[in-house]
């Protein structure tokens, strides 16, 4: 049986890609700490709002 203590894998920016990082979604108690390039931009899908709910005005956000 594996040790249940949390583990951290530290890597350089060459490993900051989805092939390497996807593995950590399947591992329990093992996390990646990867240095990223300075010009990297993160993107994610916008959150969905409940139907009929309106967004805040731009000047209120």
N, C-alpha and C positions, 0 to 999 in steps of 0.2 A: 504494500500500500504506500502511496506517495505521502510525503510529509505535507500536512495541511497548512503550514505556515505560508504567508504571502511571500512571493518571490518577484524580484524586479530584474529584467534584462535591460541593460544599458547599451545603446548602440549609437553609432555615428550617423550623419545625415544620409549616407548611402543606403541605409536600411529603412529610411522613412518612406516606404512605398507600400501599396496595398497588398502586394504578394507576401511581404514579411509581416505586416501588421494584422492581416486577416487571421493568421494562426492564433493570435492572442484572444480572439473572440471565442474560440473553442476551449481554451485552457482556463481552468478555474484556479484562482489564487496565483496567477502568473501575469505580470503586467510589463508592458514595454515603456521605456523611457528613452525616447529617440530625439536627438538634436536635429532640428529641421533647418533647411536653408533659410536665409534671411529674406529672400524674395518670395517665399511661399505664401499663397493665399488659401484660406480654408473656405469651403462652401458647404452648405447643407440645405436641405429642403425646408421651405418655410412651413411653420406650424399651421395646421388647418383650424379655422374658426368654426364655432357652432353656427348652424344655419340661422340666419336672421340677425346675427350679432354684427354690429358695425364696428369698424376700427376707430381709434381715436383720431381727431384732426391732427394734421402734421404739426401744428404749433403746440399741441398738448403733449406730444410723445416725448 
